[in-house]
Amino acid sequence: WITILSIPPPYASSTDHHHDTFLLGGLCCLECSGAHRRLGTHISFVRSIELDSIKENEVHALECGGNERINRIFEGNLLDTTVSNDSVKVSFSREVKPDKS
């Protein structure tokens, strides 16, 4: 799976959602692709390597991104990034985007 992050520029206003948005791409497993989908397409969108066609700007996002850079963004404020289990992933995704139920 490919995940593409939408990174707005620091000067973007709340009404300026996709203007000059910078895209970074990386690879992820099926489980993590679901977590990225739950973040919402304004933050992250997911493509299947086998089922979807990849657009030119998404290929460029993969070239500019990579998993190491993506992880620094998502995990940048975590105290312990060495723990990688399901409960931590669920907790992390809820911290980033709380459940609306």
C-alpha positions in Angstrom: 0.0 0.0 0.0 1.1 3.6 -0.6 0.2 6.3 1.7 0.4 10.0 0.6 0.4 12.7 3.3 -0.9 16.2 2.5 1.3 18.7 4.3 -0.1 22.3 4.1 2.4 25.1 4.1 2.8 27.1 7.3 1.1 30.1 5.8 -2.1 28.3 4.7 -5.3 29.6 6.2 -8.2 27.4 7.3 -10.1 28.3 4.0 -7.0 27.5 1.9 -7.2 23.7 2.2 -5.3 22.4 -0.8 -3.4 25.4 -2.1 0.3 24.7 -2.3 -0.1 21.5 -0.4 3.1 19.4 -0.3 2.7 15.7 -0.7 5.0 13.0 0.9 4.6 9.3 0.1 5.6 6.1 1.7 4.8 2.4 1.8 2.7 0.7 4.5 1.0 -2.6 5.3 -2.7 -3.4 5.0 -3.3 -2.7 8.8 -1.5 0.7 8.7 -3.3 1.6 5.5 -6.6 1.4 7.4 -5.2 3.7 10.1 -4.1 6.1 7.5 -7.6 6.0 5.8 -9.2 6.8 9.2 -7.1 10.0 9.4 -9.2 11.4 6.5 -8.2 12.4 3.0 -7.3 15.9 4.0 -4.3 14.4 6.0 -3.5 11.1 4.3 -4.8 9.1 1.4 -4.0 5.5 0.5 -3.5 3.7 -2.8 -3.1 0.0 -3.5 0.1 -0.8 -5.4 -1.7 -3.6 -7.2 -5.2 -2.3 -7.7 -5.0 1.5 -8.2 -3.3 3.5 -10.8 -0.7 5.8 -9.4 -0.7 9.4 -10.6 2.4 11.3 -11.6 2.2 13.6 -8.5 1.9 10.6 -6.3 5.0 9.0 -7.8 6.8 12.3 -7.1 5.5 12.3 -3.5 7.0 8.8 -3.1 10.3 10.1 -4.5 10.3 13.1 -2.1 9.0 11.1 0.9 9.9 7.7 2.0 9.0 5.8 5.2 11.8 7.3 7.3 10.6 10.9 6.6 6.9 9.9 7.0 7.7 8.3 10.4 9.6 11.4 11.6 6.4 13.4 10.9 3.9 10.9 12.4 6.1 9.8 15.3 7.9 13.1 15.9 6.3 13.9 19.2 6.1 10.3 20.6 8.3 9.6 23.6 8.9 5.9 22.7 8.8 4.9 19.1 10.3 1.5 19.7 7.0 -0.1 20.9 5.0 -1.3 17.9 1.9 -3.2 18.8 -1.8 -2.9 17.9 -2.8 -1.1 21.1 -0.1 1.5 20.6 -1.1 2.0 16.9 -4.8 2.4 17.9 -3.9 4.8 20.7 -1.7 6.9 18.4 -4.3 7.1 15.6 -6.9 8.3 18.2 -4.5 11.0 19.5 -4.0 12.3 15.9 -7.7 12.1 15.0 -10.1 11.4 18.0 -13.1 9.1 17.4 -16.2 11.1 16.6 -18.7 8.6 18.2 
